[in-house]
Amino acid sequence: MHEPSVKETAFSCPHCGAYTTQYWHNGYVKYIREDPKVPSIPGAEFEQIIKEAKELEEDVKRKHIERIRKIRAKLLFMGDKAEHETIPRLNNLFLSQCYNCKKWAVWVNEDLVYPPKKFGSLPNQDLPDDIFAVVEEARSILDASPRGAAALLRLSIQMLCKHLGEGGENLNNDIANLVKKGLNPVVAKSLDVVRVIGNESVHPGSIDLNDDKDTATRLFDLINIIADQMITHPKHVDELYEKLPESKRTAIKTRNKKALEKDD
């Protein structure tokens, strides 16, 4: 691993871990003039307001919601370009952006202050932003609080089950339904181990005194395995399928329709 450093233009990214080019930027400041003159951080209720706004087009709603979720997930990202204006530079503040994952890191002098040093497996990049953020938070506290990390990871498993169309309230039922949808039985067995050893009476996100660093580490791997099979693999298959000629895709749909009609 090539440790991140302000003296290098390539190192192991503190987000994705890839050894690749890093683009450096200076930091600048702009006084917040809009009332109430404090940072604007939208809450969960604002997303619902956007969804119900009849005057907004669907693509505009989608962009607003994506932005809100990134803010709530505490991710750094570029906003819309403002009109040109002269703003002062904030000395000793630097930002680096990874060529591979496009994520930002924040530095004060030579010290990396964001993201914090983390442990455990890097989360699957295809995880939804809100789940990704919870897993990253678990990585940031794993060394200091394995029980807290495990609690966050159980919560992320619940969120992942909901993302995959399940209720997220009863892991036993969710596992059974995910198996029907194609979850590898071996992965399902691992989930059952987590469910039983982790005390079935403990609500996701709650502290379980039986959890330790080894349990939390296994949970990191388990989340990635589920995401890889249920999100990443289908995504890659869909991408390959969409590259097929239109005539071939039409023929496949016709064949499948006939097969379903025959079964009926």
Residue pairs with C-beta under 8 A, 6 or more apart in sequence:
1 12
1 17
1 19
2 8
2 10
2 11
2 12
2 19
3 11
3 12
4 11
4 12
4 13
4 14
4 22
4 96
4 105
4 112
5 11
5 110
6 24
6 94
6 107
6 109
6 110
7 110
8 22
9 21
9 22
9 24
10 19
10 20
10 21
10 22
11 19
11 22
12 18
12 19
13 19
13 20
13 22
13 98
13 100
13 101
13 103
13 105
14 105
14 112
14 115
14 117
14 118
15 98
15 101
15 103
15 105
15 115
16 98
16 100
16 101
16 103
16 122
16 125
17 122
18 98
18 100
18 101
20 98
20 99
20 100
21 99
22 96
22 97
22 98
22 99
22 105
23 96
23 97
23 99
24 94
24 95
24 96
25 94
25 95
25 96
25 97
26 89
26 93
26 94
26 95
27 89
27 90
27 93
27 94
27 95
28 87
28 88
28 89
28 90
29 87
29 88
29 89
29 90
30 85
30 87
32 38
32 39
34 40
41 71
41 72
42 68
42 71
42 72
43 72
44 72
46 68
47 65
47 68
47 69
50 56
50 61
50 64
50 65
50 68
51 61
51 65
53 61
56 64
67 79
69 129
69 130
70 77
70 129
72 130
73 129
73 130
73 132
73 133
74 133
75 103
75 129
75 133
76 95
76 103
76 104
76 106
76 114
77 104
92 108
92 109
93 106
93 107
93 108
94 106
94 107
94 108
95 104
95 105
95 106
95 107
96 104
96 105
96 107
97 103
97 104
97 105
98 104
98 105
101 125
104 114
105 112
105 114
105 115
106 112
106 113
106 114
107 113
115 136
115 140
116 140
117 140
118 136
118 139
118 140
118 142
119 139
119 142
119 143
120 138
120 139
120 142
120 149
120 216
120 217
120 220
121 217
121 220
121 221
121 224
123 131
123 132
123 135
123 136
123 139
123 220
123 223
123 224
123 227
124 223
124 224
124 227
124 228
124 231
124 232
125 132
126 227
126 231
126 232
126 235
127 135
127 160
127 223
127 227
127 231
128 159
128 163
130 159
131 156
131 159
131 160
131 163
134 152
134 153
134 155
134 156
134 159
135 152
135 153
135 156
135 220
135 223
137 152
138 148
138 149
138 150
138 152
138 153
138 156
138 216
138 220
139 149
139 220
141 148
141 149
141 152
142 149
142 213
142 216
142 217
143 213
146 211
146 212
146 213
146 215
146 216
147 207
147 208
147 209
147 211
147 212
147 216
148 207
149 216
150 198
150 208
150 211
150 212
150 215
150 216
150 219
151 204
151 205
151 206
151 207
151 208
151 211
152 205
153 216
153 219
153 220
153 223
154 194
154 198
154 202
154 204
154 205
154 206
154 208
154 219
155 204
155 205
156 223
157 171
157 191
157 194
157 204
157 219
157 222
157 223
157 226
158 168
158 169
158 171
158 204
158 205
159 168
160 223
160 226
160 227
161 167
161 168
161 171
161 174
161 178
162 168
164 178
164 181
164 230
164 231
165 177
165 181
166 173
166 174
166 177
166 178
167 173
167 174
168 174
168 204
171 191
171 194
171 195
171 200
171 204
172 192
172 195
172 200
175 183
175 188
175 191
175 192
175 195
178 188
178 226
178 230
179 185
179 188
181 230
182 229
182 230
183 226
183 229
183 230
184 229
187 222
187 225
187 226
187 229
190 222
190 225
191 222
191 226
194 218
194 219
194 222
197 210
197 215
198 208
198 210
198 211
198 215
199 208
199 210
202 208
241 249
244 252
